[in-house]
Amino acid sequence: MASIPAPRPASSEASASGSTASYRGSFAIMTALFFLWGFMTVFNDILIPRFKAAFTLSYFQAMLVQFAFFGAYFVGSVIYFLVSVATGDPIARIGYKNGIVIGLLISATGSALFWPAAGASSYPLFLTALFVVGLGFAMLQIAANPYVTVLGPERTASSRLNLAQGFNSVGTTIGPLIGGYLIFQYFARTGAHGADSVKVPYLAFSAIFILLAFVFFFIHLPHIGEGKIDRGAGALKYPHVVLGIVAIFMYVGGEVSVGSAIINFLGQKDVAGLSELDASKYVSLYWGGLLIGRFMGAVELSEMRRSNKQMFLVLIPLAAALTVWATLGGSILKSYLPALVGCWLLFQFGKSLAGRTLTLFGLAVVALLATAMIAGGKVAMWCVISVGLFTSIGWSNTFSLAIEGLGPLKSQASSLLVMAILGGAVLPPIQGFVADHAKLQWSFVVPLCAYAYVAFYGAKGHRIGRA
């Protein structure tokens, strides 16, 4: 098999070993950013049923929320990639910090547009506002993800990215709880029905983005892995990058499709018959599964001693079980406990290997979705909710495997991988189309196929073309 071209090492990465302390501080600052965009992204799952009712939309039309938001990731990343091909990597010139500031300001602008959209009661204007927010998030993803991977040795990049994504999942876990209360209950009680109930939360998001932009502008972040690179599409010469782009497309599309369908799925009488407010709590549990799995993945894929790994791999799901019991009750914990045990077992079989673990978790999601399609009632309900636990390490492991060994080409490869977040825009409407013409339960065949490819990438795809 022909070997892939060897990129030049980044001189700043080579000298990074002596800056461990500053890296830890920088990593801690970055976790706040991961938390924020996780918290806000999951609000889309609340917007879908809210807009569906307010504007009398079909499933397909309601899923355009995800199309607008994640489609912006694609557009923004394409623009970034074309600029990098024509003039060299923009991050190499402006730095990671300035890239983050630009992304925050764009997101603030999009969030502010929710106010006139609500005033005009215009669904297209809401979609436009979400598109602008997505453009800002695309810039944040392009800058933040590779930055986290280079804040230390490449061999533990998956561990660091899983840890950062764990804080992202803290946001996605509490987001549905707060969003569901504000949009379905608090503002409805104060008389703001329909689309009006979303404008105040998003105006608050705009203010937070502006505040964070000022914070990131004035703090110090070390310049790691930045430097001028040649023009051209060098990252596309690597087969494992190209296949990784498809894997990210499938992963994000599958994850978003499942999360977007939960509220409507649990509202069906032959599944659980829950109200939108009650179902939003289970959306929180779905995203909470990502939180649990990512923190476990950060431990398992780290260089921690094996005895310490085993201790934390027990303590993390135990703490999660106690939290579920305290907040949601013993009956819910009893139903969720088998998934926690299964997650622990798969990490044991993964043996601290990013690719192997990705394969096992991808196959677990395929099995859960297949069962949900065949079964009904509580079995289908808990299979879909448990998907969150097993999709947890998908982004971090896929992303780190796809940019492994690229040196100064990491930012360009990152723009291509973020471009693939388009999957979150494409697959949910496809699932909505299947739901409109068949049955919502059968529409889970769309994310099932997506996760089958993710499992393939973990097993073989990330090795193709490599020496």
Secondary structure, DSSP 8 states (H G I E B T S, - for coil): ----------HHHHTGGGGHHHHHHHHHHHHHHHHHHHHHHTHHHHHHHHHHHHTT--HHHHTHHHHHHHHHHHHHHHHHHHHHHHH--HHHHHHHHHHHHHHHHHHHHHHHTHHHHHHHT-HHHHHHHHHHHHHHHHHHHHHHHHHHHTSS-GGGHHHHHHHHHHHHHHHHHHHHHHHHHIIIIIHHHTT--GGGGGHHHHHHHHHHHHHHHHHHHHS-----S-----SS-GGGG-HHHHHHHHHHHHHHHHHHHHHHHHHHHHTSTTTT---HHHHHHHHHHHHHHHHHHHHHHHHHTSS--HHHHHHHHHHHHHHHHHHHHHHH-HHHHHHHHHHHHHHHHHHHHHTT-HHHHHHHHHHHHHHHHHHHHH--HHHHHHHHHHHHHHSTTHHHHHHHHHTTT-GGGHHHHHHHHHHGGGHHHHHHHHHHHHHHHS-TTGGGHHHHHHHHHHHHHHHTGGGTT--
